């Protein structure tokens, strides 16, 4: 697996994913919508941590610097 997420893109993904995931624990549990958005936060968090986005691979995008 190669790196296709880098720099600012990675930081934004990690912050956004952590924020969305925090909605599961601190959001309004009665509505339930926060819980759904919270679990969706796992996707950007994981892609930021692992530096790989399957959607970027499909479309041939790369924000990681070339080595």
PDB file with one MODEL, atoms N, CA, C and O in Angstrom:
MODEL        1
ATOM      1  N   UNK A   1       0.857  -1.175   0.000  1.00  0.00           N
ATOM      2  CA  UNK A   1       0.000   0.000   0.000  1.00  0.00           C
ATOM      3  C   UNK A   1       0.901   1.235   0.000  1.00  0.00           C
ATOM      4  O   UNK A   1       1.779   1.372   0.851  1.00  0.00           O
ATOM      5  N   UNK A   2       0.681   2.103  -0.932  1.00  0.00           N
ATOM      6  CA  UNK A   2       1.501   3.302  -1.037  1.00  0.00           C
ATOM      7  C   UNK A   2       0.793   4.498  -0.425  1.00  0.00           C
ATOM      8  O   UNK A   2      -0.413   4.469  -0.177  1.00  0.00           O
ATOM      9  N   UNK A   3       1.552   5.529  -0.192  1.00  0.00           N
ATOM     10  CA  UNK A   3       1.025   6.762   0.380  1.00  0.00           C
ATOM     11  C   UNK A   3       0.343   7.573  -0.725  1.00  0.00           C
ATOM     12  O   UNK A   3       0.951   7.853  -1.758  1.00  0.00           O
ATOM     13  N   UNK A   4      -0.915   7.945  -0.508  1.00  0.00           N
ATOM     14  CA  UNK A   4      -1.557   8.852  -1.454  1.00  0.00           C
ATOM     15  C   UNK A   4      -2.259  10.006  -0.734  1.00  0.00           C
ATOM     16  O   UNK A   4      -2.945  10.809  -1.367  1.00  0.00           O
ATOM     17  N   UNK A   5      -2.087  10.088   0.579  1.00  0.00           N
ATOM     18  CA  UNK A   5      -2.623  11.194   1.372  1.00  0.00           C
ATOM     19  C   UNK A   5      -1.459  11.802   2.146  1.00  0.00           C
ATOM     20  O   UNK A   5      -0.784  11.106   2.905  1.00  0.00           O
ATOM     21  N   UNK A   6      -1.224  13.089   1.956  1.00  0.00           N
ATOM     22  CA  UNK A   6      -0.094  13.688   2.650  1.00  0.00           C
ATOM     23  C   UNK A   6      -0.347  15.102   3.108  1.00  0.00           C
ATOM     24  O   UNK A   6      -1.307  15.747   2.686  1.00  0.00           O
ATOM     25  N   UNK A   7       0.516  15.571   3.966  1.00  0.00           N
ATOM     26  CA  UNK A   7       0.547  16.952   4.412  1.00  0.00           C
ATOM     27  C   UNK A   7      -0.732  17.469   5.033  1.00  0.00           C
ATOM     28  O   UNK A   7      -1.289  16.868   5.951  1.00  0.00           O
ATOM     29  N   UNK A   8      -1.186  18.596   4.513  1.00  0.00           N
ATOM     30  CA  UNK A   8      -2.372  19.278   5.028  1.00  0.00           C
ATOM     31  C   UNK A   8      -3.607  18.382   4.918  1.00  0.00           C
ATOM     32  O   UNK A   8      -4.446  18.370   5.818  1.00  0.00           O
ATOM     33  N   UNK A   9      -3.718  17.643   3.834  1.00  0.00           N
ATOM     34  CA  UNK A   9      -4.845  16.730   3.627  1.00  0.00           C
ATOM     35  C   UNK A   9      -4.941  15.741   4.788  1.00  0.00           C
ATOM     36  O   UNK A   9      -6.032  15.477   5.293  1.00  0.00           O
ATOM     37  N   UNK A  10      -3.825  15.207   5.200  1.00  0.00           N
ATOM     38  CA  UNK A  10      -3.779  14.229   6.283  1.00  0.00           C
ATOM     39  C   UNK A  10      -4.210  14.863   7.614  1.00  0.00           C
ATOM     40  O   UNK A  10      -4.981  14.268   8.367  1.00  0.00           O
ATOM     41  N   UNK A  11      -3.718  16.053   7.895  1.00  0.00           N
ATOM     42  CA  UNK A  11      -4.061  16.740   9.141  1.00  0.00           C
ATOM     43  C   UNK A  11      -5.555  17.049   9.188  1.00  0.00           C
ATOM     44  O   UNK A  11      -6.205  16.850  10.215  1.00  0.00           O
ATOM     45  N   UNK A  12      -6.096  17.537   8.070  1.00  0.00           N
ATOM     46  CA  UNK A  12      -7.524  17.850   8.017  1.00  0.00           C
ATOM     47  C   UNK A  12      -8.369  16.599   8.227  1.00  0.00           C
ATOM     48  O   UNK A  12      -9.373  16.640   8.938  1.00  0.00           O
ATOM     49  N   UNK A  13      -7.971  15.495   7.616  1.00  0.00           N
ATOM     50  CA  UNK A  13      -8.711  14.239   7.775  1.00  0.00           C
ATOM     51  C   UNK A  13      -8.706  13.768   9.228  1.00  0.00           C
ATOM     52  O   UNK A  13      -9.737  13.343   9.750  1.00  0.00           O
ATOM     53  N   UNK A  14      -7.550  13.842   9.878  1.00  0.00           N
ATOM     54  CA  UNK A  14      -7.453  13.384  11.262  1.00  0.00           C
ATOM     55  C   UNK A  14      -8.306  14.260  12.186  1.00  0.00           C
ATOM     56  O   UNK A  14      -9.019  13.744  13.046  1.00  0.00           O
ATOM     57  N   UNK A  15      -8.231  15.570  12.009  1.00  0.00           N
ATOM     58  CA  UNK A  15      -9.019  16.479  12.844  1.00  0.00           C
ATOM     59  C   UNK A  15     -10.515  16.287  12.606  1.00  0.00           C
ATOM     60  O   UNK A  15     -11.288  16.198  13.559  1.00  0.00           O
ATOM     61  N   UNK A  16     -10.926  16.223  11.339  1.00  0.00           N
ATOM     62  CA  UNK A  16     -12.347  16.047  11.017  1.00  0.00           C
ATOM     63  C   UNK A  16     -12.857  14.698  11.527  1.00  0.00           C
ATOM     64  O   UNK A  16     -13.957  14.614  12.074  1.00  0.00           O
ATOM     65  N   UNK A  17     -12.066  13.655  11.350  1.00  0.00           N
ATOM     66  CA  UNK A  17     -12.468  12.333  11.815  1.00  0.00           C
ATOM     67  C   UNK A  17     -12.591  12.271  13.327  1.00  0.00           C
ATOM     68  O   UNK A  17     -13.536  11.680  13.851  1.00  0.00           O
ATOM     69  N   UNK A  18     -11.640  12.879  14.035  1.00  0.00           N
ATOM     70  CA  UNK A  18     -11.693  12.901  15.499  1.00  0.00           C
ATOM     71  C   UNK A  18     -12.905  13.696  15.983  1.00  0.00           C
ATOM     72  O   UNK A  18     -13.570  13.306  16.943  1.00  0.00           O
ATOM     73  N   UNK A  19     -13.188  14.821  15.306  1.00  0.00           N
ATOM     74  CA  UNK A  19     -14.365  15.615  15.678  1.00  0.00           C
ATOM     75  C   UNK A  19     -15.649  14.814  15.481  1.00  0.00           C
ATOM     76  O   UNK A  19     -16.489  14.753  16.378  1.00  0.00           O
ATOM     77  N   UNK A  20     -15.800  14.202  14.308  1.00  0.00           N
ATOM     78  CA  UNK A  20     -17.014  13.435  14.041  1.00  0.00           C
ATOM     79  C   UNK A  20     -17.152  12.250  14.994  1.00  0.00           C
ATOM     80  O   UNK A  20     -18.250  11.953  15.465  1.00  0.00           O
ATOM     81  N   UNK A  21     -16.056  11.586  15.271  1.00  0.00           N
ATOM     82  CA  UNK A  21     -16.093  10.448  16.185  1.00  0.00           C
ATOM     83  C   UNK A  21     -16.437  10.891  17.601  1.00  0.00           C
ATOM     84  O   UNK A  21     -17.078  10.146  18.342  1.00  0.00           O
ATOM     85  N   UNK A  22     -16.022  12.084  17.982  1.00  0.00           N
ATOM     86  CA  UNK A  22     -16.345  12.589  19.328  1.00  0.00           C
ATOM     87  C   UNK A  22     -17.848  12.806  19.498  1.00  0.00           C
ATOM     88  O   UNK A  22     -18.340  12.801  20.626  1.00  0.00           O
ATOM     89  N   UNK A  23     -18.584  12.995  18.408  1.00  0.00           N
ATOM     90  CA  UNK A  23     -20.024  13.165  18.493  1.00  0.00           C
ATOM     91  C   UNK A  23     -20.719  11.941  19.088  1.00  0.00           C
ATOM     92  O   UNK A  23     -21.792  12.062  19.679  1.00  0.00           O
ATOM     93  N   UNK A  24     -20.115  10.776  18.935  1.00  0.00           N
ATOM     94  CA  UNK A  24     -20.686   9.556  19.507  1.00  0.00           C
ATOM     95  C   UNK A  24     -20.711   9.657  21.025  1.00  0.00           C
ATOM     96  O   UNK A  24     -21.640   9.172  21.670  1.00  0.00           O
ATOM     97  N   UNK A  25     -19.685  10.290  21.596  1.00  0.00           N
ATOM     98  CA  UNK A  25     -19.539  10.307  23.049  1.00  0.00           C
ATOM     99  C   UNK A  25     -20.091  11.563  23.711  1.00  0.00           C
ATOM    100  O   UNK A  25     -20.554  11.498  24.850  1.00  0.00           O
ATOM    101  N   UNK A  26     -20.055  12.701  23.030  1.00  0.00           N
ATOM    102  CA  UNK A  26     -20.504  13.944  23.666  1.00  0.00           C
ATOM    103  C   UNK A  26     -21.732  14.556  22.987  1.00  0.00           C
ATOM    104  O   UNK A  26     -22.267  15.553  23.472  1.00  0.00           O
ATOM    105  N   UNK A  27     -22.173  13.986  21.900  1.00  0.00           N
ATOM    106  CA  UNK A  27     -23.315  14.543  21.174  1.00  0.00           C
ATOM    107  C   UNK A  27     -24.628  14.193  21.844  1.00  0.00           C
ATOM    108  O   UNK A  27     -24.664  13.441  22.818  1.00  0.00           O
ATOM    109  N   UNK A  28     -25.693  14.739  21.318  1.00  0.00           N
ATOM    110  CA  UNK A  28     -27.031  14.477  21.827  1.00  0.00           C
ATOM    111  C   UNK A  28     -27.435  13.057  21.436  1.00  0.00           C
ATOM    112  O   UNK A  28     -27.680  12.782  20.261  1.00  0.00           O
ATOM    113  N   UNK A  29     -27.503  12.170  22.400  1.00  0.00           N
ATOM    114  CA  UNK A  29     -27.758  10.756  22.131  1.00  0.00           C
ATOM    115  C   UNK A  29     -29.225  10.471  21.804  1.00  0.00           C
ATOM    116  O   UNK A  29     -29.542   9.402  21.281  1.00  0.00           O
ATOM    117  N   UNK A  30     -30.111  11.401  22.103  1.00  0.00           N
ATOM    118  CA  UNK A  30     -31.538  11.167  21.878  1.00  0.00           C
ATOM    119  C   UNK A  30     -31.874  11.184  20.391  1.00  0.00           C
ATOM    120  O   UNK A  30     -32.644  10.347  19.922  1.00  0.00           O
ATOM    121  N   UNK A  31     -31.312  12.115  19.658  1.00  0.00           N
ATOM    122  CA  UNK A  31     -31.625  12.273  18.239  1.00  0.00           C
ATOM    123  C   UNK A  31     -31.096  11.093  17.425  1.00  0.00           C
ATOM    124  O   UNK A  31     -31.800  10.575  16.558  1.00  0.00           O
ATOM    125  N   UNK A  32     -29.903  10.677  17.687  1.00  0.00           N
ATOM    126  CA  UNK A  32     -29.332   9.555  16.970  1.00  0.00           C
ATOM    127  C   UNK A  32     -28.539   9.932  15.737  1.00  0.00           C
ATOM    128  O   UNK A  32     -27.679   9.166  15.301  1.00  0.00           O
ATOM    129  N   UNK A  33     -28.806  11.097  15.163  1.00  0.00           N
ATOM    130  CA  UNK A  33     -28.078  11.513  13.968  1.00  0.00           C
ATOM    131  C   UNK A  33     -26.603  11.739  14.280  1.00  0.00           C
ATOM    132  O   UNK A  33     -25.737  11.448  13.455  1.00  0.00           O
ATOM    133  N   UNK A  34     -26.320  12.255  15.464  1.00  0.00           N
ATOM    134  CA  UNK A  34     -24.924  12.465  15.855  1.00  0.00           C
ATOM    135  C   UNK A  34     -24.175  11.141  15.951  1.00  0.00           C
ATOM    136  O   UNK A  34     -22.981  11.072  15.659  1.00  0.00           O
ATOM    137  N   UNK A  35     -24.867  10.114  16.353  1.00  0.00           N
ATOM    138  CA  UNK A  35     -24.225   8.803  16.447  1.00  0.00           C
ATOM    139  C   UNK A  35     -23.836   8.310  15.056  1.00  0.00           C
ATOM    140  O   UNK A  35     -22.747   7.767  14.870  1.00  0.00           O
ATOM    141  N   UNK A  36     -24.710   8.494  14.092  1.00  0.00           N
ATOM    142  CA  UNK A  36     -24.418   8.068  12.723  1.00  0.00           C
ATOM    143  C   UNK A  36     -23.235   8.849  12.169  1.00  0.00           C
ATOM    144  O   UNK A  36     -22.299   8.255  11.633  1.00  0.00           O
ATOM    145  N   UNK A  37     -23.266  10.188  12.293  1.00  0.00           N
ATOM    146  CA  UNK A  37     -22.155  11.005  11.806  1.00  0.00           C
ATOM    147  C   UNK A  37     -20.877  10.674  12.559  1.00  0.00           C
ATOM    148  O   UNK A  37     -19.787  10.724  11.990  1.00  0.00           O
ATOM    149  N   UNK A  38     -21.004  10.341  13.818  1.00  0.00           N
ATOM    150  CA  UNK A  38     -19.836   9.982  14.607  1.00  0.00           C
ATOM    151  C   UNK A  38     -19.131   8.751  14.070  1.00  0.00           C
ATOM    152  O   UNK A  38     -17.906   8.738  13.945  1.00  0.00           O
ATOM    153  N   UNK A  39     -19.887   7.726  13.755  1.00  0.00           N
ATOM    154  CA  UNK A  39     -19.270   6.507  13.227  1.00  0.00           C
ATOM    155  C   UNK A  39     -18.735   6.708  11.815  1.00  0.00           C
ATOM    156  O   UNK A  39     -17.793   6.025  11.413  1.00  0.00           O
ATOM    157  N   UNK A  40     -19.315   7.626  11.061  1.00  0.00           N
ATOM    158  CA  UNK A  40     -18.781   7.960   9.741  1.00  0.00           C
ATOM    159  C   UNK A  40     -17.395   8.597   9.885  1.00  0.00           C
ATOM    160  O   UNK A  40     -16.573   8.511   8.973  1.00  0.00           O
ATOM    161  N   UNK A  41     -17.140   9.231  11.025  1.00  0.00           N
ATOM    162  CA  UNK A  41     -15.844   9.854  11.299  1.00  0.00           C
ATOM    163  C   UNK A  41     -14.683   8.881  11.310  1.00  0.00           C
ATOM    164  O   UNK A  41     -13.530   9.301  11.211  1.00  0.00           O
ATOM    165  N   UNK A  42     -14.960   7.591  11.428  1.00  0.00           N
ATOM    166  CA  UNK A  42     -13.891   6.590  11.410  1.00  0.00           C
ATOM    167  C   UNK A  42     -13.177   6.592  10.056  1.00  0.00           C
ATOM    168  O   UNK A  42     -11.970   6.360   9.991  1.00  0.00           O
ATOM    169  N   UNK A  43     -13.910   6.850   8.989  1.00  0.00           N
ATOM    170  CA  UNK A  43     -13.334   6.809   7.640  1.00  0.00           C
ATOM    171  C   UNK A  43     -12.236   7.857   7.448  1.00  0.00           C
ATOM    172  O   UNK A  43     -11.115   7.487   7.100  1.00  0.00           O
ATOM    173  N   UNK A  44     -12.509   9.153   7.661  1.00  0.00           N
ATOM    174  CA  UNK A  44     -11.426  10.124   7.471  1.00  0.00           C
ATOM    175  C   UNK A  44     -10.300   9.959   8.492  1.00  0.00           C
ATOM    176  O   UNK A  44      -9.137  10.217   8.180  1.00  0.00           O
ATOM    177  N   UNK A  45     -10.639   9.532   9.702  1.00  0.00           N
ATOM    178  CA  UNK A  45      -9.607   9.308  10.707  1.00  0.00           C
ATOM    179  C   UNK A  45      -8.664   8.191  10.272  1.00  0.00           C
ATOM    180  O   UNK A  45      -7.445   8.332  10.370  1.00  0.00           O
ATOM    181  N   UNK A  46      -9.217   7.098   9.799  1.00  0.00           N
ATOM    182  CA  UNK A  46      -8.388   5.969   9.357  1.00  0.00           C
ATOM    183  C   UNK A  46      -7.559   6.315   8.122  1.00  0.00           C
ATOM    184  O   UNK A  46      -6.387   5.949   8.039  1.00  0.00           O
ATOM    185  N   UNK A  47      -8.165   7.020   7.163  1.00  0.00           N
ATOM    186  CA  UNK A  47      -7.410   7.371   5.956  1.00  0.00           C
ATOM    187  C   UNK A  47      -6.294   8.354   6.277  1.00  0.00           C
ATOM    188  O   UNK A  47      -5.250   8.334   5.625  1.00  0.00           O
ATOM    189  N   UNK A  48      -6.498   9.216   7.275  1.00  0.00           N
ATOM    190  CA  UNK A  48      -5.442  10.129   7.689  1.00  0.00           C
ATOM    191  C   UNK A  48      -4.320   9.418   8.417  1.00  0.00           C
ATOM    192  O   UNK A  48      -3.148   9.726   8.205  1.00  0.00           O
ATOM    193  N   UNK A  49      -4.665   8.475   9.269  1.00  0.00           N
ATOM    194  CA  UNK A  49      -3.648   7.738  10.033  1.00  0.00           C
ATOM    195  C   UNK A  49      -2.827   6.834   9.119  1.00  0.00           C
ATOM    196  O   UNK A  49      -1.602   6.793   9.233  1.00  0.00           O
ATOM    197  N   UNK A  50      -3.480   6.112   8.220  1.00  0.00           N
ATOM    198  CA  UNK A  50      -2.777   5.158   7.363  1.00  0.00           C
ATOM    199  C   UNK A  50      -2.205   5.773   6.089  1.00  0.00           C
ATOM    200  O   UNK A  50      -1.523   5.086   5.328  1.00  0.00           O
ATOM    201  N   UNK A  51      -2.473   7.057   5.844  1.00  0.00           N
ATOM    202  CA  UNK A  51      -1.967   7.784   4.673  1.00  0.00           C
ATOM    203  C   UNK A  51      -2.412   7.155   3.354  1.00  0.00           C
ATOM    204  O   UNK A  51      -1.713   7.258   2.345  1.00  0.00           O
ATOM    205  N   UNK A  52      -3.558   6.513   3.364  1.00  0.00           N
ATOM    206  CA  UNK A  52      -4.063   5.874   2.151  1.00  0.00           C
ATOM    207  C   UNK A  52      -5.572   6.053   2.067  1.00  0.00           C
ATOM    208  O   UNK A  52      -6.293   5.776   3.025  1.00  0.00           O
ATOM    209  N   UNK A  53      -6.042   6.516   0.920  1.00  0.00           N
ATOM    210  CA  UNK A  53      -7.466   6.688   0.676  1.00  0.00           C
ATOM    211  C   UNK A  53      -7.848   5.851  -0.549  1.00  0.00           C
ATOM    212  O   UNK A  53      -7.348   6.101  -1.646  1.00  0.00           O
ATOM    213  N   UNK A  54      -8.723   4.867  -0.374  1.00  0.00           N
ATOM    214  CA  UNK A  54      -9.136   4.044  -1.510  1.00  0.00           C
ATOM    215  C   UNK A  54      -9.780   4.857  -2.634  1.00  0.00           C
ATOM    216  O   UNK A  54      -9.584   4.537  -3.807  1.00  0.00           O
ATOM    217  N   UNK A  55     -10.537   5.892  -2.306  1.00  0.00           N
ATOM    218  CA  UNK A  55     -11.159   6.726  -3.340  1.00  0.00           C
ATOM    219  C   UNK A  55     -10.093   7.452  -4.160  1.00  0.00           C
ATOM    220  O   UNK A  55     -10.232   7.572  -5.377  1.00  0.00           O
ATOM    221  N   UNK A  56      -9.034   7.937  -3.515  1.00  0.00           N
ATOM    222  CA  UNK A  56      -7.934   8.572  -4.236  1.00  0.00           C
ATOM    223  C   UNK A  56      -7.281   7.568  -5.182  1.00  0.00           C
ATOM    224  O   UNK A  56      -6.923   7.916  -6.307  1.00  0.00           O
ATOM    225  N   UNK A  57      -7.128   6.337  -4.736  1.00  0.00           N
ATOM    226  CA  UNK A  57      -6.511   5.303  -5.576  1.00  0.00           C
ATOM    227  C   UNK A  57      -7.361   5.013  -6.813  1.00  0.00           C
ATOM    228  O   UNK A  57      -6.830   4.838  -7.909  1.00  0.00           O
ATOM    229  N   UNK A  58      -8.672   4.964  -6.633  1.00  0.00           N
ATOM    230  CA  UNK A  58      -9.568   4.685  -7.750  1.00  0.00           C
ATOM    231  C   UNK A  58      -9.490   5.790  -8.804  1.00  0.00           C
ATOM    232  O   UNK A  58      -9.452   5.513 -10.002  1.00  0.00           O
ATOM    233  N   UNK A  59      -9.467   7.054  -8.344  1.00  0.00           N
ATOM    234  CA  UNK A  59      -9.468   8.182  -9.264  1.00  0.00           C
ATOM    235  C   UNK A  59      -8.072   8.661  -9.644  1.00  0.00           C
ATOM    236  O   UNK A  59      -7.937   9.619 -10.406  1.00  0.00           O
ATOM    237  N   UNK A  60      -7.033   8.010  -9.125  1.00  0.00           N
ATOM    238  CA  UNK A  60      -5.663   8.364  -9.481  1.00  0.00           C
ATOM    239  C   UNK A  60      -5.160   9.659  -8.862  1.00  0.00           C
ATOM    240  O   UNK A  60      -4.234  10.277  -9.388  1.00  0.00           O
ATOM    241  N   UNK A  61      -5.753  10.074  -7.758  1.00  0.00           N
ATOM    242  CA  UNK A  61      -5.322  11.302  -7.084  1.00  0.00           C
ATOM    243  C   UNK A  61      -4.222  10.991  -6.076  1.00  0.00           C
ATOM    244  O   UNK A  61      -4.111   9.873  -5.572  1.00  0.00           O
ATOM    245  N   UNK A  62      -3.404  12.020  -5.794  1.00  0.00           N
ATOM    246  CA  UNK A  62      -2.322  11.840  -4.831  1.00  0.00           C
ATOM    247  C   UNK A  62      -1.933  13.197  -4.267  1.00  0.00           C
ATOM    248  O   UNK A  62      -1.573  14.095  -5.027  1.00  0.00           O
ATOM    249  N   UNK A  63      -1.997  13.366  -2.956  1.00  0.00           N
ATOM    250  CA  UNK A  63      -1.573  14.601  -2.320  1.00  0.00           C
ATOM    251  C   UNK A  63      -0.262  14.414  -1.571  1.00  0.00           C
ATOM    252  O   UNK A  63       0.275  15.358  -0.991  1.00  0.00           O
ATOM    253  N   UNK A  64       0.235  13.210  -1.589  1.00  0.00           N
ATOM    254  CA  UNK A  64       1.511  12.879  -0.944  1.00  0.00           C
ATOM    255  C   UNK A  64       2.646  13.291  -1.871  1.00  0.00           C
ATOM    256  O   UNK A  64       2.535  13.162  -3.090  1.00  0.00           O
ATOM    257  N   UNK A  65       3.735  13.784  -1.296  1.00  0.00           N
ATOM    258  CA  UNK A  65       4.869  14.195  -2.134  1.00  0.00           C
ATOM    259  C   UNK A  65       5.517  12.988  -2.788  1.00  0.00           C
ATOM    260  O   UNK A  65       5.588  11.916  -2.187  1.00  0.00           O
ATOM    261  N   UNK A  66       5.983  13.154  -4.000  1.00  0.00           N
ATOM    262  CA  UNK A  66       6.620  12.063  -4.744  1.00  0.00           C
ATOM    263  C   UNK A  66       7.977  11.743  -4.157  1.00  0.00           C
ATOM    264  O   UNK A  66       8.709  12.641  -3.742  1.00  0.00           O
ATOM    265  N   UNK A  67       8.312  10.466  -4.122  1.00  0.00           N
ATOM    266  CA  UNK A  67       9.615  10.044  -3.571  1.00  0.00           C
ATOM    267  C   UNK A  67      10.530   9.585  -4.669  1.00  0.00           C
ATOM    268  O   UNK A  67      11.667   9.193  -4.402  1.00  0.00           O
TER     269      UNK A  67
ENDMDL
END
